[in-house]
Amino acid sequence: MKDLTPLIAAIVAFVTTAGLGYIIIPYLKRLKFGQTILDIGPKWHKDKQGTPTMGGIMMIAGVLLSLAVACTYSAISGGRFAAELKTSYRLTVFLAGLVMALCMSAIGFMDDYIKVVKKRNLGLTARQKTFLQLFISAMYLATLWIAGMRTTYIPFAGAVDVSRGIGLIFWPIALMFIYGFTNAVNLTDGIDGLASTVTLVVACAFMLGSGFLYSMNINVMSAALAGACVGFVFWNAKPAKVFMGDTGSMFLGGMVVAVSFGIGRPILLIFAGITYLLEALSDIIQVAYYKRTKKRLFKMAPLHHHFEMCGWSEQKIVYVFSGIAAVGCAVALLPIIFNW
């Protein structure tokens, strides 16, 4: 019989995330946890002033509950998910990825709390966030090393030894890779439904990829992430009833990193996460160009704001950026499908 664990994980994550909106959104409104729209943003975003934020809690709850239900179902039915988690390495990689995503979310929560409750618009300082994110990233990589990770897969090159010689350069690169992509997902969360929809596409791609690689634990994790994203889009599509805040975007960033490392192919996130990458690069280029010329290359950064200023609707940006993500994901899947 076909193993239904990934499907169950996706459904539970969707129902939990979407259902919690009926409870958490009114509660956030009562607490007056509303988003403050900065003056530097598009003027029409001022209409969103006061929309509840920190809604990422809904997705986190959806993912955690769905994984618990999936694990229980798999253990009772004798499925592969529970069987894989009996393997020390797979269990460690699975839990380490989940804990890393939760820790990234905790940083986002602190940032949101300072902005909303303490009324400090910029939240944590850049130095504070950078230190905490790099520390968590380093702890995650140390855990993978202790668990026995000694290779990483590169298309056309195969499994590359990262335990000695030139291969050791993988670890500092991986550190910046985790830090960079977590923040890139955070930057993508700027208009209604964008980050959750793009991440839905990425999660589906890793669900397919992990299926081809017979990695049920990452398959279930990806399914749970996809289900939670759909549940959140239910509330976050324009006009958004709630924003995920850094609490949610940092969690999504941690999760996409976790599934890429979980299948031993983090390099594929460069293609699957092309939308995140473009958002981050536009921000970096804008700052560097302005410092050099005192002019702006883009009308506004990150990139989705540039297209807003060009007259694109938020829905069009979501569709186009998600389409770009889908193309990148298709490219990322090719080495897996054809075993390149």
C-alpha positions as a LaTeX table, in Angstrom:
\begin{tabular}{lrrr}
\hline
Residue & $x$ (\AA) & $y$ (\AA) & $z$ (\AA) \\
\hline
Met1 & 0.00 & 0.00 & 0.00 \\
Lys2 & 1.23 & 3.52 & $-0.79$ \\
Asp3 & 2.71 & 5.35 & 2.20 \\
Leu4 & 0.32 & 8.20 & 2.99 \\
Thr5 & 2.56 & 9.86 & 5.61 \\
Pro6 & 3.61 & 12.87 & 3.45 \\
Leu7 & $-0.02$ & 13.50 & 2.43 \\
Ile8 & $-1.16$ & 13.33 & 6.05 \\
Ala9 & 1.63 & 15.74 & 7.07 \\
Ala10 & 0.60 & 18.23 & 4.37 \\
Ile11 & $-3.10$ & 18.06 & 5.25 \\
Val12 & $-2.54$ & 18.41 & 9.00 \\
Ala13 & $-0.15$ & 21.34 & 8.45 \\
Phe14 & $-2.67$ & 23.07 & 6.17 \\
Val15 & $-5.69$ & 22.53 & 8.44 \\
Thr16 & $-3.76$ & 23.55 & 11.57 \\
Thr17 & $-2.24$ & 26.69 & 10.05 \\
Ala18 & $-5.45$ & 27.83 & 8.37 \\
Gly19 & $-7.58$ & 26.91 & 11.39 \\
Leu20 & $-5.37$ & 28.74 & 13.86 \\
Gly21 & $-6.00$ & 31.93 & 11.92 \\
Tyr22 & $-9.48$ & 32.08 & 13.42 \\
Ile23 & $-7.94$ & 32.08 & 16.89 \\
Ile24 & $-4.56$ & 33.78 & 16.61 \\
Ile25 & $-5.46$ & 36.71 & 14.34 \\
Pro26 & $-8.19$ & 38.08 & 16.66 \\
Tyr27 & $-5.83$ & 37.51 & 19.60 \\
Leu28 & $-3.04$ & 39.48 & 17.89 \\
Lys29 & $-5.54$ & 42.25 & 17.21 \\
Arg30 & $-6.54$ & 42.37 & 20.88 \\
Leu31 & $-2.88$ & 42.60 & 21.86 \\
Lys32 & $-2.48$ & 45.35 & 19.24 \\
Phe33 & 0.42 & 43.48 & 17.64 \\
Gly34 & 0.04 & 45.46 & 14.43 \\
Gln35 & 2.61 & 46.00 & 11.70 \\
Thr36 & 4.26 & 49.41 & 11.59 \\
Ile37 & 4.81 & 50.52 & 7.99 \\
Leu38 & 8.02 & 52.49 & 7.60 \\
Asp39 & 7.98 & 55.76 & 5.65 \\
Ile40 & 10.73 & 54.47 & 3.34 \\
Gly41 & 8.34 & 51.92 & 1.82 \\
Pro42 & 5.81 & 52.45 & $-0.98$ \\
Lys43 & 3.25 & 55.02 & 0.14 \\
Trp44 & 0.29 & 52.75 & $-0.64$ \\
His45 & 1.60 & 50.26 & 1.95 \\
Lys46 & 0.44 & 52.72 & 4.61 \\
Asp47 & $-3.02$ & 51.19 & 4.14 \\
Lys48 & $-1.61$ & 48.05 & 5.76 \\
Gln49 & $-0.69$ & 49.90 & 8.95 \\
Gly50 & $-1.93$ & 47.96 & 11.97 \\
Thr51 & $-2.39$ & 44.61 & 10.20 \\
Pro52 & $-1.54$ & 41.92 & 12.79 \\
Thr53 & 1.98 & 40.55 & 12.51 \\
Met54 & 3.88 & 37.59 & 14.02 \\
Gly55 & 1.41 & 35.29 & 12.25 \\
Gly56 & 4.32 & 32.99 & 11.49 \\
Ile57 & 3.40 & 31.31 & 14.77 \\
Met58 & 0.53 & 29.70 & 12.85 \\
Met59 & 2.90 & 28.05 & 10.37 \\
Ile60 & 5.28 & 26.89 & 13.07 \\
Ala61 & 2.44 & 25.26 & 14.98 \\
Gly62 & 1.18 & 23.68 & 11.76 \\
Val63 & 4.56 & 22.17 & 10.90 \\
Leu64 & 5.25 & 20.89 & 14.42 \\
Leu65 & 1.83 & 19.30 & 14.88 \\
Ser66 & 1.89 & 17.75 & 11.41 \\
Leu67 & 5.31 & 16.18 & 12.00 \\
Ala68 & 4.15 & 14.78 & 15.34 \\
Val69 & 1.02 & 13.30 & 13.72 \\
Ala70 & 3.03 & 11.96 & 10.78 \\
Cys71 & 5.55 & 10.30 & 13.08 \\
Thr72 & 2.78 & 8.70 & 15.15 \\
Tyr73 & 0.91 & 7.48 & 12.06 \\
Ser74 & 4.10 & 6.11 & 10.50 \\
Ala75 & 5.08 & 4.29 & 13.69 \\
Ile76 & 1.63 & 2.68 & 13.98 \\
Ser77 & 1.40 & 1.76 & 10.31 \\
Gly78 & 5.01 & 0.62 & 10.04 \\
Gly79 & 5.86 & 3.34 & 7.51 \\
Arg80 & 9.26 & 4.36 & 6.25 \\
Phe81 & 9.25 & 7.76 & 7.98 \\
Ala82 & 9.36 & 6.27 & 11.47 \\
Ala83 & 11.78 & 3.57 & 10.30 \\
Glu84 & 14.22 & 6.14 & 8.93 \\
Leu85 & 14.15 & 8.12 & 12.16 \\
Lys86 & 15.44 & 5.04 & 13.98 \\
Thr87 & 18.70 & 5.60 & 12.11 \\
Ser88 & 20.96 & 7.81 & 14.22 \\
Tyr89 & 22.25 & 9.95 & 11.35 \\
Arg90 & 18.85 & 10.58 & 9.76 \\
Leu91 & 17.26 & 11.37 & 13.11 \\
Thr92 & 20.01 & 13.85 & 13.99 \\
Val93 & 19.87 & 15.61 & 10.61 \\
Phe94 & 16.07 & 15.79 & 10.79 \\
Leu95 & 15.94 & 17.17 & 14.34 \\
Ala96 & 18.92 & 19.48 & 13.84 \\
Gly97 & 17.25 & 21.07 & 10.81 \\
Leu98 & 13.98 & 21.54 & 12.66 \\
Val99 & 15.68 & 23.00 & 15.74 \\
Met100 & 17.79 & 25.32 & 13.58 \\
Ala101 & 14.64 & 26.64 & 11.87 \\
Leu102 & 12.96 & 27.15 & 15.24 \\
Cys103 & 16.00 & 29.00 & 16.59 \\
Met104 & 16.04 & 31.26 & 13.52 \\
Ser105 & 12.36 & 31.90 & 14.17 \\
Ala106 & 13.15 & 32.78 & 17.78 \\
Ile107 & 15.51 & 35.50 & 16.52 \\
Gly108 & 12.70 & 36.74 & 14.29 \\
Phe109 & 10.30 & 36.68 & 17.24 \\
Met110 & 12.68 & 38.82 & 19.30 \\
Asp111 & 12.94 & 41.24 & 16.39 \\
Asp112 & 9.15 & 41.41 & 15.99 \\
Tyr113 & 8.64 & 41.77 & 19.75 \\
Ile114 & 11.01 & 44.72 & 19.96 \\
Lys115 & 9.33 & 46.38 & 16.97 \\
Val116 & 5.75 & 45.80 & 18.09 \\
Val117 & 5.85 & 45.82 & 21.90 \\
Lys118 & 8.89 & 47.97 & 22.61 \\
Lys119 & 7.99 & 50.30 & 19.72 \\
Arg120 & 11.52 & 50.30 & 18.30 \\
Asn121 & 10.87 & 50.23 & 14.56 \\
Leu122 & 14.14 & 48.62 & 13.52 \\
Gly123 & 14.01 & 45.78 & 16.07 \\
Leu124 & 17.29 & 44.02 & 16.83 \\
Thr125 & 20.41 & 45.73 & 15.58 \\
Ala126 & 22.12 & 44.31 & 12.50 \\
Arg127 & 25.07 & 43.26 & 14.65 \\
Gln128 & 22.86 & 41.42 & 17.12 \\
Lys129 & 20.95 & 39.58 & 14.39 \\
Thr130 & 24.12 & 38.68 & 12.50 \\
Phe131 & 25.81 & 37.28 & 15.60 \\
Leu132 & 22.80 & 35.18 & 16.59 \\
Gln133 & 22.20 & 33.87 & 13.08 \\
Leu134 & 25.84 & 32.93 & 12.55 \\
Phe135 & 25.98 & 31.25 & 15.95 \\
Ile136 & 22.91 & 29.13 & 15.21 \\
Ser137 & 24.23 & 28.31 & 11.72 \\
Ala138 & 27.57 & 27.22 & 13.20 \\
Met139 & 25.88 & 25.04 & 15.82 \\
Tyr140 & 23.78 & 23.41 & 13.10 \\
Leu141 & 26.83 & 22.63 & 10.97 \\
Ala142 & 28.73 & 21.34 & 14.03 \\
Thr143 & 25.83 & 19.00 & 14.73 \\
Leu144 & 25.91 & 17.69 & 11.16 \\
Trp145 & 29.65 & 17.09 & 11.47 \\
Ile146 & 29.28 & 15.25 & 14.78 \\
Ala147 & 26.45 & 13.17 & 13.28 \\
Gly148 & 28.82 & 12.01 & 10.55 \\
Met149 & 28.31 & 14.31 & 7.56 \\
Arg150 & 31.51 & 13.98 & 5.53 \\
Thr151 & 30.35 & 14.54 & 1.95 \\
Thr152 & 28.17 & 16.88 & $-0.05$ \\
Tyr153 & 26.77 & 16.20 & $-3.48$ \\
Ile154 & 27.64 & 18.44 & $-6.43$ \\
Pro155 & 26.04 & 17.85 & $-9.84$ \\
Phe156 & 28.41 & 16.22 & $-12.37$ \\
Ala157 & 31.05 & 15.82 & $-9.65$ \\
Gly158 & 29.15 & 13.45 & $-7.37$ \\
Ala159 & 29.84 & 13.09 & $-3.66$ \\
Val160 & 32.66 & 15.43 & $-2.61$ \\
Asp161 & 34.68 & 14.75 & 0.54 \\
Val162 & 34.38 & 17.75 & 2.91 \\
Ser163 & 36.33 & 16.23 & 5.79 \\
Arg164 & 39.86 & 17.05 & 4.68 \\
Gly165 & 42.04 & 19.06 & 2.32 \\
Ile166 & 40.39 & 21.53 & 0.00 \\
Gly167 & 37.02 & 20.02 & 0.91 \\
Leu168 & 37.15 & 21.75 & 4.30 \\
Ile169 & 36.34 & 25.02 & 2.55 \\
Phe170 & 32.78 & 23.69 & 2.36 \\
Trp171 & 32.13 & 24.51 & 6.01 \\
Pro172 & 32.77 & 28.29 & 6.00 \\
Ile173 & 30.93 & 28.51 & 2.68 \\
Ala174 & 28.04 & 26.55 & 4.19 \\
Leu175 & 27.99 & 28.92 & 7.16 \\
Met176 & 27.52 & 31.96 & 4.94 \\
Phe177 & 25.12 & 29.97 & 2.75 \\
Ile178 & 22.76 & 29.33 & 5.69 \\
Tyr179 & 23.07 & 32.90 & 6.93 \\
Gly180 & 22.52 & 34.31 & 3.45 \\
Phe181 & 19.50 & 32.24 & 2.48 \\
Thr182 & 17.77 & 32.72 & 5.82 \\
Asn183 & 18.01 & 36.47 & 5.37 \\
Ala184 & 17.10 & 36.24 & 1.68 \\
Val185 & 13.79 & 34.58 & 2.56 \\
Asn186 & 13.26 & 37.34 & 5.14 \\
Leu187 & 13.79 & 39.98 & 2.42 \\
Thr188 & 11.30 & 38.21 & 0.15 \\
Asp189 & 8.57 & 38.78 & 2.74 \\
Gly190 & 7.57 & 42.25 & 1.62 \\
Ile191 & 4.18 & 42.02 & $-0.07$ \\
Asp192 & 1.02 & 40.00 & 0.53 \\
Gly193 & 1.47 & 36.30 & $-0.16$ \\
Leu194 & 4.93 & 36.50 & $-1.74$ \\
Ala195 & 7.22 & 34.67 & 0.70 \\
Ser196 & 4.67 & 31.98 & 1.53 \\
Thr197 & 3.82 & 31.31 & $-2.14$ \\
Val198 & 7.44 & 31.18 & $-3.29$ \\
Thr199 & 8.31 & 28.91 & $-0.37$ \\
Leu200 & 5.36 & 26.66 & $-1.27$ \\
Val201 & 6.93 & 26.17 & $-4.72$ \\
Val202 & 10.35 & 25.45 & $-3.19$ \\
Ala203 & 8.89 & 23.03 & $-0.63$ \\
Cys204 & 7.07 & 21.11 & $-3.38$ \\
Ala205 & 10.30 & 20.84 & $-5.35$ \\
Phe206 & 12.18 & 19.38 & $-2.38$ \\
Met207 & 9.25 & 17.07 & $-1.73$ \\
Leu208 & 9.67 & 15.71 & $-5.27$ \\
Gly209 & 13.46 & 15.62 & $-5.02$ \\
Ser210 & 13.49 & 13.79 & $-1.71$ \\
Gly211 & 10.98 & 11.33 & $-3.16$ \\
Phe212 & 13.36 & 10.49 & $-6.01$ \\
Leu213 & 16.15 & 10.07 & $-3.45$ \\
Tyr214 & 14.00 & 7.86 & $-1.18$ \\
Ser215 & 14.50 & 10.23 & 1.74 \\
Met216 & 11.15 & 9.90 & 3.49 \\
Asn217 & 12.06 & 12.08 & 6.49 \\
Ile218 & 12.83 & 15.09 & 4.27 \\
Asn219 & 9.86 & 14.23 & 2.07 \\
Val220 & 7.56 & 14.50 & 5.09 \\
Met221 & 9.27 & 17.68 & 6.32 \\
Ser222 & 8.87 & 19.28 & 2.90 \\
Ala223 & 5.22 & 18.20 & 2.74 \\
Ala224 & 4.56 & 19.73 & 6.16 \\
Leu225 & 6.21 & 22.97 & 5.06 \\
Ala226 & 4.17 & 23.05 & 1.85 \\
Gly227 & 0.91 & 22.45 & 3.73 \\
Ala228 & 1.70 & 25.19 & 6.24 \\
Cys229 & 2.45 & 27.65 & 3.42 \\
Val230 & $-0.90$ & 26.94 & 1.75 \\
Gly231 & $-2.65$ & 27.39 & 5.10 \\
Phe232 & $-0.92$ & 30.72 & 5.63 \\
Val233 & $-1.66$ & 31.97 & 2.11 \\
Phe234 & $-5.32$ & 31.47 & 3.04 \\
Trp235 & $-4.91$ & 34.46 & 5.39 \\
Asn236 & $-1.96$ & 36.26 & 3.80 \\
Ala237 & $-3.09$ & 36.58 & 0.17 \\
Lys238 & $-4.00$ & 40.16 & $-0.78$ \\
Pro239 & $-5.57$ & 41.80 & 1.09 \\
Ala240 & $-3.58$ & 40.21 & 3.92 \\
Lys241 & $-5.40$ & 39.62 & 7.19 \\
Val242 & $-2.10$ & 38.85 & 8.92 \\
Phe243 & 1.64 & 39.12 & 8.23 \\
Met244 & 4.09 & 36.38 & 9.13 \\
Gly245 & 6.64 & 38.85 & 10.51 \\
Asp246 & 10.27 & 37.92 & 10.98 \\
Thr247 & 8.96 & 35.15 & 13.23 \\
Gly248 & 7.60 & 33.41 & 10.15 \\
Ser249 & 10.06 & 34.44 & 7.44 \\
Met250 & 13.09 & 33.38 & 9.48 \\
Phe251 & 11.39 & 30.04 & 10.14 \\
Leu252 & 10.76 & 29.55 & 6.42 \\
Gly253 & 14.38 & 30.43 & 5.70 \\
Gly254 & 15.61 & 27.89 & 8.23 \\
Met255 & 13.28 & 25.22 & 6.85 \\
Val256 & 14.33 & 25.55 & 3.20 \\
Val257 & 17.96 & 25.36 & 4.29 \\
Ala258 & 17.18 & 22.31 & 6.45 \\
Val259 & 15.56 & 20.34 & 3.63 \\
Ser260 & 18.40 & 21.16 & 1.23 \\
Phe261 & 21.01 & 19.93 & 3.69 \\
Gly262 & 18.73 & 17.06 & 4.66 \\
Ile263 & 19.00 & 15.49 & 1.20 \\
Gly264 & 22.74 & 16.20 & 1.12 \\
Arg265 & 22.45 & 18.66 & $-1.76$ \\
Pro266 & 22.46 & 22.23 & $-0.38$ \\
Ile267 & 23.95 & 23.51 & $-3.64$ \\
Leu268 & 20.59 & 22.87 & $-5.35$ \\
Leu269 & 19.02 & 25.61 & $-3.23$ \\
Ile270 & 20.94 & 28.11 & $-5.36$ \\
Phe271 & 18.60 & 27.14 & $-8.23$ \\
Ala272 & 15.45 & 26.26 & $-6.27$ \\
Gly273 & 15.85 & 29.45 & $-4.24$ \\
Ile274 & 16.60 & 31.69 & $-7.22$ \\
Thr275 & 13.81 & 34.10 & $-6.26$ \\
Tyr276 & 15.24 & 34.53 & $-2.77$ \\
Leu277 & 18.68 & 34.99 & $-4.28$ \\
Leu278 & 17.52 & 37.70 & $-6.68$ \\
Glu279 & 15.79 & 39.55 & $-3.85$ \\
Ala280 & 18.94 & 39.51 & $-1.71$ \\
Leu281 & 21.26 & 40.45 & $-4.58$ \\
Ser282 & 19.05 & 43.39 & $-5.55$ \\
Asp283 & 19.34 & 44.72 & $-2.00$ \\
Ile284 & 23.12 & 44.25 & $-1.90$ \\
Ile285 & 23.60 & 45.82 & $-5.35$ \\
Gln286 & 21.36 & 48.76 & $-4.48$ \\
Val287 & 23.34 & 49.58 & $-1.33$ \\
Ala288 & 26.73 & 49.18 & $-3.04$ \\
Tyr289 & 25.68 & 51.23 & $-6.07$ \\
Tyr290 & 24.27 & 54.02 & $-3.92$ \\
Lys291 & 27.41 & 54.20 & $-1.78$ \\
Arg292 & 29.50 & 54.52 & $-4.92$ \\
Thr293 & 27.36 & 56.86 & $-7.01$ \\
Lys294 & 24.77 & 58.36 & $-4.61$ \\
Lys295 & 22.18 & 57.13 & $-7.12$ \\
Arg296 & 19.76 & 54.20 & $-7.03$ \\
Leu297 & 19.98 & 51.43 & $-9.61$ \\
Phe298 & 16.51 & 50.12 & $-8.72$ \\
Lys299 & 13.56 & 52.35 & $-7.92$ \\
Met300 & 13.46 & 50.56 & $-4.60$ \\
Ala301 & 14.97 & 47.38 & $-3.13$ \\
Pro302 & 14.41 & 44.50 & $-2.60$ \\
Leu303 & 13.40 & 43.64 & $-6.14$ \\
His304 & 9.66 & 43.15 & $-5.54$ \\
His305 & 9.42 & 46.80 & $-4.44$ \\
His306 & 11.12 & 47.91 & $-7.67$ \\
Phe307 & 8.37 & 46.25 & $-9.70$ \\
Glu308 & 5.73 & 47.73 & $-7.40$ \\
Met309 & 7.15 & 51.17 & $-8.14$ \\
Cys310 & 6.98 & 50.29 & $-11.85$ \\
Gly311 & 3.23 & 49.80 & $-11.48$ \\
Trp312 & 2.95 & 46.03 & $-11.09$ \\
Ser313 & 0.18 & 44.84 & $-8.80$ \\
Glu314 & 1.10 & 42.72 & $-5.80$ \\
Gln315 & $-0.74$ & 39.75 & $-7.31$ \\
Lys316 & 1.25 & 40.02 & $-10.56$ \\
Ile317 & 4.53 & 40.12 & $-8.63$ \\
Val318 & 3.53 & 37.01 & $-6.66$ \\
Tyr319 & 2.61 & 35.13 & $-9.87$ \\
Val320 & 5.77 & 36.14 & $-11.75$ \\
Phe321 & 8.17 & 35.59 & $-8.87$ \\
Ser322 & 6.58 & 32.22 & $-8.10$ \\
Gly323 & 6.91 & 31.32 & $-11.78$ \\
Ile324 & 10.61 & 32.19 & $-11.65$ \\
Ala325 & 10.89 & 30.02 & $-8.53$ \\
Ala326 & 9.19 & 27.15 & $-10.38$ \\
Val327 & 11.67 & 27.38 & $-13.26$ \\
Gly328 & 14.58 & 27.42 & $-10.80$ \\
Cys329 & 13.12 & 24.42 & $-9.00$ \\
Ala330 & 12.79 & 22.53 & $-12.28$ \\
Val331 & 16.49 & 23.16 & $-12.95$ \\
Ala332 & 17.36 & 22.03 & $-9.41$ \\
Leu333 & 15.42 & 18.77 & $-9.89$ \\
Leu334 & 17.17 & 17.80 & $-13.12$ \\
Pro335 & 20.41 & 16.53 & $-11.47$ \\
Ile336 & 18.31 & 14.45 & $-9.07$ \\
Ile337 & 15.98 & 12.97 & $-11.69$ \\
Phe338 & 18.75 & 12.15 & $-14.17$ \\
Asn339 & 21.39 & 11.34 & $-11.51$ \\
Trp340 & 23.89 & 13.85 & $-12.86$ \\
\hline
\end{tabular}
